[in-house]
Amino acid sequence: MRLGIAPLSVNNILNQVIRQRGVEGLLNFCFSDVIERVAKAGYDHCEITMDAFQLFPIQISNDDIEKLLQIKKDFGITYSAHMPLLSIELAGPNKFIRDGSVNALIDAYNSVIDLEKEIETFILHLSGDTVTDILKFIQDPELRNKAADLFVNFAIQSIAKFIEETGIKNQKIAIENIEFPLEGTIKIIRDLNTKLCLDTAHLLGGFSGNHDLLEVARNYFNLISEIHLQDYIDNPLADHGILGTGEHFPSDFINFINDKNFQGPCVFELNHEEAYESVKYLKNHPAKVEIPDIKNQSFF
């Protein structure tokens, strides 16, 4: 099993950099140093959170790109990029917001263009709070389904525009299941010949509808290129939890992806301590899965 982590999350930067060292720590922040520590901790994969570079004054320099290429060579680590999600509405009802969201993705893509060949997958969120709130507000099931169909068409147009403007290969895009009907997400994936990023917490929490995680994995296994591996906890501030701390994470899911020899990365969107606890869970449930030797150490 190829295990990864997303160390550059907004929460990690707020807690590990700004809270501890203030603005000066942020101005002196070198993100490639963080990724080197991820590799030295024993992870096989690193997901680069692109919101970090649009929200904070963090630069992606040529030196950083060269260092990431060297880290890959030295440690064999692989990369994916989680495209911006804050304020992004690819499926939203406002054309101008959709266009702005596409431009934000294009800017993020261009910022790592020199690393593009080494990035396996670019993760996309279809929508943000606007679409989520509209679908929650509509009580009539038939009307809600029609609204969802409209949002699906908007998302297809937005992602198609992103592909056309950047020339990115469709199969390098993975659309994450979020607070949006899973059926609509799968339709977009199949229409655009992209991939699925399966977020286990979102699925377990019912964000994508009433679905069984193991059944979804079986039905759409050939579409999955990356898994966000975490438990679901019912917390409005952080729904991602350590594996085994929720009530319904099926250990059979780990058996299934292991038996199917899943080749993509399984990424923890957690801090380093939470990820380490999840690694310990994997080592015990079930024992037959080979787990990398992960060290419990900070990346900052």
C-alpha positions as CSV (number, residue, x, y, z in Angstrom):
1,M,0.0,0.0,0.0
2,R,1.4,3.4,-1.1
3,L,0.7,5.8,1.8
4,G,0.8,9.6,1.4
5,I,0.0,12.7,3.3
6,A,-1.1,16.3,2.5
7,P,1.2,18.4,4.8
8,L,0.5,21.8,3.2
9,S,-3.1,22.0,4.3
10,V,-4.4,25.4,5.4
11,N,-4.9,24.1,8.9
12,N,-1.4,22.8,9.1
13,I,0.1,26.1,8.0
14,L,-2.1,28.1,10.4
15,N,-1.2,25.9,13.3
16,Q,2.3,24.9,12.6
17,V,3.7,28.1,11.0
18,I,1.6,31.2,11.7
19,R,0.5,30.3,15.2
20,Q,4.1,29.4,16.3
21,R,6.2,31.8,14.3
22,G,3.9,34.5,13.1
23,V,4.1,36.4,9.8
24,E,7.9,36.1,9.8
25,G,7.7,32.4,9.9
26,L,5.4,32.5,6.9
27,L,7.6,34.8,4.9
28,N,10.6,32.5,5.5
29,F,8.6,29.4,4.8
30,C,10.1,26.9,2.3
31,F,7.6,24.3,1.2
32,S,10.1,22.0,-0.4
33,D,11.7,21.5,3.0
34,V,8.4,20.3,4.3
35,I,8.1,17.7,1.5
36,E,11.6,16.5,2.2
37,R,10.7,15.8,5.8
38,V,7.6,13.9,4.5
39,A,9.9,11.7,2.5
40,K,12.3,11.2,5.4
41,A,9.4,10.3,7.6
42,G,8.8,7.3,5.3
43,Y,5.8,8.3,3.3
44,D,5.6,7.1,-0.3
45,H,3.5,10.0,-1.6
46,C,2.9,13.7,-1.0
47,E,-0.2,15.6,-2.0
48,I,0.5,19.3,-2.6
49,T,-2.3,21.6,-1.5
50,M,-2.5,24.4,-4.0
51,D,-4.7,26.6,-1.8
52,A,-1.5,27.3,0.2
53,F,0.0,29.2,-2.6
54,Q,-3.1,31.3,-3.4
55,L,-4.1,32.0,0.2
56,F,-0.6,32.7,1.7
57,P,2.4,34.6,0.4
58,I,4.3,31.4,-0.3
59,Q,6.2,31.2,-3.6
60,I,6.9,28.2,-5.8
61,S,10.4,29.0,-6.9
62,N,12.6,27.3,-9.5
63,D,14.8,26.1,-6.6
64,D,11.7,24.5,-5.0
65,I,10.9,22.7,-8.2
66,E,14.5,21.5,-8.6
67,K,14.5,20.3,-5.0
68,L,11.2,18.3,-5.4
69,L,12.7,16.6,-8.5
70,Q,15.8,15.7,-6.4
71,I,13.6,14.4,-3.5
72,K,11.7,12.2,-5.9
73,K,15.0,10.8,-7.2
74,D,16.5,10.3,-3.8
75,F,13.5,8.8,-2.0
76,G,11.2,7.5,-4.8
77,I,8.3,9.7,-3.5
78,T,5.5,10.5,-5.8
79,Y,3.3,13.6,-6.1
80,S,-0.2,14.7,-6.6
81,A,-1.7,18.2,-6.5
82,H,-5.0,19.1,-4.8
83,M,-6.2,22.1,-6.8
84,P,-7.7,25.1,-5.0
85,L,-11.0,24.5,-3.3
86,L,-11.6,27.6,-1.2
87,S,-14.2,29.8,-3.0
88,I,-14.2,27.5,-6.0
89,E,-17.6,27.0,-7.7
90,L,-17.0,25.0,-11.0
91,A,-20.7,23.9,-10.9
92,G,-22.2,27.0,-9.5
93,P,-25.1,29.0,-11.0
94,N,-23.2,32.2,-11.6
95,K,-21.2,32.2,-14.8
96,F,-18.8,34.8,-13.7
97,I,-17.9,32.9,-10.5
98,R,-17.5,29.7,-12.6
99,D,-15.1,31.5,-15.0
100,G,-13.2,32.9,-12.1
101,S,-12.9,29.5,-10.5
102,V,-11.5,28.1,-13.8
103,N,-9.0,30.9,-13.9
104,A,-7.9,30.0,-10.3
105,L,-7.3,26.4,-11.4
106,I,-5.4,27.5,-14.5
107,D,-3.2,29.8,-12.3
108,A,-2.5,26.9,-9.9
109,Y,-1.7,24.5,-12.8
110,N,0.7,27.0,-14.4
111,S,2.5,27.5,-11.1
112,V,3.7,23.9,-11.1
113,I,3.9,23.4,-14.9
114,D,7.7,22.6,-14.5
115,L,6.7,19.7,-12.2
116,E,3.7,18.6,-14.2
117,K,5.3,15.4,-15.6
118,E,6.0,14.3,-12.0
119,I,2.5,15.0,-10.7
120,E,0.4,11.9,-11.1
121,T,-3.0,13.4,-10.4
122,F,-4.7,16.8,-10.1
123,I,-7.6,16.6,-7.6
124,L,-10.6,18.8,-8.3
125,H,-13.6,19.9,-6.1
126,L,-16.7,20.5,-8.2
127,S,-18.3,23.0,-6.0
128,G,-18.3,24.9,-2.7
129,D,-20.9,26.2,-0.3
130,T,-23.2,27.8,-2.8
131,V,-24.1,24.6,-4.6
132,T,-24.2,22.7,-1.3
133,D,-26.6,25.2,0.3
134,I,-28.9,25.3,-2.8
135,L,-29.2,21.5,-2.8
136,K,-29.9,21.5,0.9
137,F,-32.5,24.2,0.6
138,I,-34.6,22.5,-2.1
139,Q,-36.9,20.1,-0.3
140,D,-38.7,18.6,-3.3
141,P,-36.7,15.6,-4.5
142,E,-37.6,15.9,-8.1
143,L,-36.7,19.6,-8.2
144,R,-33.5,18.9,-6.3
145,N,-32.5,16.3,-8.9
146,K,-33.2,18.8,-11.7
147,A,-31.0,21.4,-10.0
148,A,-28.3,18.8,-9.6
149,D,-28.4,17.9,-13.3
150,L,-28.0,21.6,-14.1
151,F,-25.0,21.8,-11.8
152,V,-23.5,18.7,-13.5
153,N,-23.7,20.4,-16.9
154,F,-22.1,23.6,-15.5
155,A,-19.3,21.5,-14.0
156,I,-18.7,19.7,-17.3
157,Q,-18.4,23.0,-19.1
158,S,-16.0,24.4,-16.5
159,I,-13.7,21.4,-16.4
160,A,-13.7,21.1,-20.2
161,K,-12.6,24.7,-20.3
162,F,-9.8,24.0,-17.8
163,I,-8.7,21.1,-20.0
164,E,-8.8,23.1,-23.2
165,E,-6.9,26.1,-21.7
166,T,-4.1,24.0,-20.1
167,G,-3.8,21.0,-22.4
168,I,-3.8,18.7,-19.3
169,K,-4.6,15.1,-20.0
170,N,-8.1,14.1,-18.9
171,Q,-6.8,11.0,-17.1
172,K,-4.6,13.1,-14.8
173,I,-7.7,14.8,-13.4
174,A,-9.4,13.1,-10.4
175,I,-12.7,14.6,-9.2
176,E,-13.3,14.1,-5.5
177,N,-16.6,13.0,-4.0
178,I,-17.8,15.9,-1.9
179,E,-21.1,17.4,-0.8
180,F,-22.6,16.7,-4.2
181,P,-24.6,13.6,-5.4
182,L,-22.3,10.8,-6.2
183,E,-24.3,9.9,-9.3
184,G,-23.7,13.4,-10.7
185,T,-19.9,13.1,-9.9
186,I,-19.7,9.8,-11.8
187,K,-21.6,11.2,-14.8
188,I,-19.1,14.1,-15.0
189,I,-16.1,11.7,-14.7
190,R,-17.5,9.4,-17.5
191,D,-18.5,12.3,-19.8
192,L,-15.0,13.8,-19.5
193,N,-13.0,10.6,-19.2
194,T,-11.4,11.7,-16.0
195,K,-10.9,9.8,-12.7
196,L,-12.3,9.6,-9.2
197,C,-10.6,10.6,-6.0
198,L,-12.5,8.6,-3.4
199,D,-12.6,10.4,-0.1
200,T,-13.7,7.8,2.5
201,A,-14.7,10.3,5.2
202,H,-17.0,12.1,2.8
203,L,-18.6,8.9,1.7
204,L,-19.0,7.6,5.3
205,G,-20.5,11.0,6.3
206,G,-23.2,10.8,3.7
207,F,-21.8,13.9,1.8
208,S,-22.4,12.2,-1.5
209,G,-25.7,10.6,-0.7
210,N,-26.6,7.3,1.1
211,H,-23.9,5.0,-0.1
212,D,-21.9,2.1,1.2
213,L,-18.1,2.7,1.0
214,L,-17.2,-0.9,0.1
215,E,-20.0,-1.1,-2.5
216,V,-18.8,2.2,-4.1
217,A,-15.2,0.9,-4.2
218,R,-16.4,-2.3,-5.9
219,N,-18.6,-0.5,-8.5
220,Y,-16.2,2.2,-9.4
221,F,-12.8,0.7,-8.7
222,N,-11.5,1.2,-12.3
223,L,-12.3,4.9,-12.0
224,I,-10.3,5.5,-8.8
225,S,-6.8,7.0,-9.1
226,E,-6.4,8.3,-5.6
227,I,-8.0,7.6,-2.2
228,H,-8.2,10.1,0.6
229,L,-8.1,7.7,3.5
230,Q,-9.6,8.8,6.7
231,D,-12.5,8.1,9.1
232,Y,-15.5,10.3,9.4
233,I,-16.1,12.2,12.6
234,D,-19.3,14.3,13.1
235,N,-17.5,17.6,13.7
236,P,-18.5,20.8,11.9
237,L,-14.9,22.1,12.1
238,A,-13.1,18.9,10.9
239,D,-15.0,15.9,9.4
240,H,-11.7,13.9,8.7
241,G,-10.7,11.6,11.6
242,I,-8.1,9.1,12.5
243,L,-8.9,5.6,11.1
244,G,-10.9,3.6,13.7
245,T,-12.1,6.6,15.7
246,G,-15.4,6.8,13.8
247,E,-18.2,4.3,14.1
248,H,-18.5,2.8,10.7
249,F,-15.1,2.6,8.9
250,P,-15.1,-0.9,7.4
251,S,-11.8,-2.7,7.7
252,D,-12.9,-4.8,4.7
253,F,-12.3,-1.7,2.6
254,I,-8.6,-2.0,3.3
255,N,-8.7,-5.7,2.5
256,F,-10.5,-5.0,-0.8
257,I,-8.1,-2.4,-2.1
258,N,-5.2,-4.5,-1.0
259,D,-6.6,-7.6,-2.7
260,K,-7.3,-5.6,-5.9
261,N,-3.7,-4.3,-5.8
262,F,-4.7,-0.7,-5.9
263,Q,-1.9,1.2,-7.5
264,G,-2.8,4.7,-6.6
265,P,-1.8,6.5,-3.4
266,C,-3.8,6.4,-0.2
267,V,-3.5,9.9,1.3
268,F,-4.1,11.1,4.8
269,E,-5.6,14.6,4.9
270,L,-4.6,14.8,8.6
271,N,-1.8,16.3,10.7
272,H,1.3,14.1,11.2
273,E,0.2,12.8,14.6
274,E,-3.2,11.8,13.4
275,A,-1.7,10.2,10.3
276,Y,0.7,8.2,12.5
277,E,-2.2,6.9,14.6
278,S,-4.0,5.9,11.3
279,V,-0.8,4.0,10.2
280,K,-0.9,2.1,13.5
281,Y,-4.6,1.2,12.8
282,L,-3.6,-0.1,9.4
283,K,-0.8,-2.2,10.8
284,N,-3.4,-4.0,13.1
285,H,-6.4,-4.0,10.8
286,P,-5.7,-6.2,8.9
287,A,-2.2,-7.5,9.6
288,K,-1.7,-8.9,6.1
289,V,-1.4,-5.4,4.5
290,E,2.2,-4.3,4.0
291,I,2.6,-0.8,5.5
292,P,5.6,1.5,5.1
293,D,7.7,2.2,8.2
294,I,6.3,5.7,9.1
295,K,8.0,7.9,11.7
296,N,6.0,10.1,14.0
297,Q,7.7,13.4,13.4
298,S,6.7,17.0,12.5
299,F,7.1,18.3,9.0
300,F,7.5,21.9,10.1
